[in-house]
Amino acid sequence: MWSPNAMVGRIRGALADWAEEERRAFALWLPVAMGVGVLTYDTLLFEPALWIGPSLAGVTLALAVLARRVFPLLFVCAPIAAAALGFACAQLAAARVPPVETRLTNHATIVEGRIEAVEALPEGRRVTLSGVVLDGQSPPLTRLVRVRIRSNDFVAIGTGDRIRVRAIVRPPSPPAFPGGWDQQRDAFFGGMAGSGYALAPVEVLARDPPVGVAAKIQRAREAASDRIVAVIPGSAGPVAVGILIGSQTGIALADLTAFRDSGLAHILSVSGLHIAIVMGFAMATLRIGLALSMHASLFWPTRQLAAVGALVAGGAYTVFTGTQVPMIRCFIMALLFTLAVVSARRAMSLRGLGLAAAGIMLVEPDAVAGASFQMSFASVLALIAGFDALKPWMKRVEGKAWWRRVLAHLLAGAMTSLLAGGATMPFGVHHFGRVQIYFVIANMIAVPLTSLVVMPAGMIALLAMPFGLDWLPLVILGWGVDGVLWVARVTAAWPEATLTAPHIPAWGLATLAFGLIWLALWRRRMRLFGLVGVVVGLASPALDRPPDLLVSADGRLIGLRTDAGVFIQKMPGASKFTAEAWLRYWAARESRGFPATGTAAGGSIACVADSCLLGAHAGVLGALLVRGPGKPIGCEAASVIVAAEPARGLCPKPWPKLVDRFTVWRAGSAAIWLTPQGARIVTDREARGQRPWVPPPPTPRAHAPPKLPLADVDRAD
């Protein structure tokens, strides 16, 4: 017979069973909570006091320690403590980097500094300078500066040299639109003050050897890159440098586009795939070498020794390639893998992935908002959880017959590409606005070629370079790279190799990521609730309305989104990068200009010589685009005026809202939604708030009154 006490007992029993079964999965949610804390700091519109994060982390960690023996209480305290720790790490990361430099201008200046890195470009080179002095004025900049050297300047330079060059150096550009990729934030945490290009040949002031371990490693990377390009001719040389060393600056734009459109861009970015190949190659070589000795085979723990040696090789390769985020993640997991091999435990687990994520967030929390971190962890999460779920099915496919083993390997390769590519695709859509259709086919061919030919030959070449025995492995490396490059070019040339996809908003991406994590971490049927988050995240573009108008931060670009396509007004000197970012954001392949006169886009655009009425229809006031000195038309039908030049007072009072040259000069790029209630305007400064990486608002220059000579006055005596 039903009774309240019996029902309460059943609920308690079910909760106890759930807690016992999912207790192990609970620890995996702590890195997730830590990431939530980091992203909470990133999304604030103000900079909190420095003591808030560490104090909150200290208090909540103490509460979690006190509650460690009571699981229901720990279930509440531990995630809060992890989130507070992530928030504190993000705060401290922002506090320990130098403040934004405000001395850079758009004028020519004499730049003097010490070379920290030399990178090859398709035409010319680029140097990164430290201790930069502008026009001989002290003190030097506290941040790095990048300068692109002229293509016809072949002066011999390397890391450690001190140079002087006349150049134009600009601060990092603001986002192309409110909520877009923030170059200023990346430059702030990356220690960059700005970048530019040389106007004159480089003058070498001193040829000093590199000082410090990092500088010596950078010089070795430059020497290896030069050697690879010298031996491997054509396009394959810079691609080989990108695959082996991680520097993509020398790769031609057409080849970069081919790798991107084919879904093979991850091969060019030194990542977990590369370190896994390096460690696998090192471990196999060491085990074979130890097996050649009867004494070692009988008395030594060859498997454990080979695993430790592979870890050393992986660590050396991680340092040599610049300790990028995917490499750090993979090396931490490799360390856990080695410990598991030595202690005879499971080598690959979600727990190791969680520890790797927590380690990166402790050291480099600003990476969480980047595409590299998100795509790297999403792919590995999908691979571990996916193969764990598919293991029973895969075992049924395997068998003793040779054809079943071949079929199992092919299916495993296809599932690897499908799981990793499918998990990273939404993040790629959010950051890059593209979907690669044939990525599974391309990866099934290119990844084995990279694993079996390119990386082994490259490792042997790097080891043989100091002894001058690298010619043959470099030639083999070139053959393998030619094959990978061929796969990328052919796949990218197939019909509709890439599709433009509607932009996934930040909240949709967060919902999707939470759904993927929920689906991967829980073990019972409740994990299926994660599909709700995935579906909502994928459907978020249909629930989010992009702005109707965008105005760039310099006013040289004004764009309108219509059902008939995208129309953009481009003034001289307009940024091509910003225009391309707008097209990706609006999921459009191309744009058109506004008509000189007449209508377009089904009447959404009506133009005369010096003005256009944009987006006006029944119940909605449009936008008035002013593009000339003549008197504009349609003031009464406009809720906002947009103009590349100052436009205040062009319409009779009451004036519509205004977004002109002065507006974007003060507040950055603007996004405009046309609604029945009027125009809704969001500027870049409103979207980002007052953060350490956002430059202060510009102030008008104070003009002193002109000093005129006193006029001679005839005075009567």
Secondary structure as GFF3:
##gff-version 3
##sequence-region A 1 717
A	DSSP	alpha_helix	4	26	.	.	.	ID=ss1
A	DSSP	alpha_helix	29	43	.	.	.	ID=ss2
A	DSSP	alpha_helix	52	66	.	.	.	ID=ss3
A	DSSP	alpha_helix	71	95	.	.	.	ID=ss4
A	DSSP	beta_strand	108	120	.	.	.	ID=ss5
A	DSSP	beta_strand	125	134	.	.	.	ID=ss6
A	DSSP	beta_strand	144	148	.	.	.	ID=ss7
A	DSSP	beta_strand	162	170	.	.	.	ID=ss8
A	DSSP	alpha_helix	183	190	.	.	.	ID=ss9
A	DSSP	beta_strand	192	198	.	.	.	ID=ss10
A	DSSP	beta_strand	203	206	.	.	.	ID=ss11
A	DSSP	alpha_helix	213	231	.	.	.	ID=ss12
A	DSSP	alpha_helix	236	244	.	.	.	ID=ss13
A	DSSP	alpha_helix	253	262	.	.	.	ID=ss14
A	DSSP	alpha_helix	265	268	.	.	.	ID=ss15
A	DSSP	alpha_helix	272	291	.	.	.	ID=ss16
A	DSSP	alpha_helix	294	299	.	.	.	ID=ss17
A	DSSP	alpha_helix	302	320	.	.	.	ID=ss18
A	DSSP	alpha_helix	325	342	.	.	.	ID=ss19
A	DSSP	alpha_helix	350	363	.	.	.	ID=ss20
A	DSSP	three_ten_helix	365	369	.	.	.	ID=ss21
A	DSSP	alpha_helix	371	397	.	.	.	ID=ss22
A	DSSP	alpha_helix	402	432	.	.	.	ID=ss23
A	DSSP	beta_strand	434	436	.	.	.	ID=ss24
A	DSSP	alpha_helix	439	449	.	.	.	ID=ss25
A	DSSP	pi_helix	450	454	.	.	.	ID=ss26
A	DSSP	alpha_helix	455	464	.	.	.	ID=ss27
A	DSSP	three_ten_helix	465	467	.	.	.	ID=ss28
A	DSSP	alpha_helix	471	493	.	.	.	ID=ss29
A	DSSP	beta_strand	498	500	.	.	.	ID=ss30
A	DSSP	alpha_helix	506	521	.	.	.	ID=ss31
A	DSSP	three_ten_helix	525	529	.	.	.	ID=ss32
A	DSSP	alpha_helix	530	543	.	.	.	ID=ss33
A	DSSP	beta_strand	549	551	.	.	.	ID=ss34
A	DSSP	beta_strand	557	562	.	.	.	ID=ss35
A	DSSP	beta_strand	565	570	.	.	.	ID=ss36
A	DSSP	alpha_helix	576	585	.	.	.	ID=ss37
A	DSSP	beta_strand	591	592	.	.	.	ID=ss38
A	DSSP	beta_strand	598	600	.	.	.	ID=ss39
A	DSSP	three_ten_helix	601	603	.	.	.	ID=ss40
A	DSSP	beta_strand	605	607	.	.	.	ID=ss41
A	DSSP	beta_strand	611	614	.	.	.	ID=ss42
A	DSSP	beta_strand	622	626	.	.	.	ID=ss43
A	DSSP	three_ten_helix	635	637	.	.	.	ID=ss44
A	DSSP	beta_strand	638	643	.	.	.	ID=ss45
A	DSSP	beta_strand	657	659	.	.	.	ID=ss46
A	DSSP	alpha_helix	661	667	.	.	.	ID=ss47
A	DSSP	beta_strand	670	675	.	.	.	ID=ss48
A	DSSP	beta_strand	678	683	.	.	.	ID=ss49
A	DSSP	alpha_helix	684	688	.	.	.	ID=ss50
###
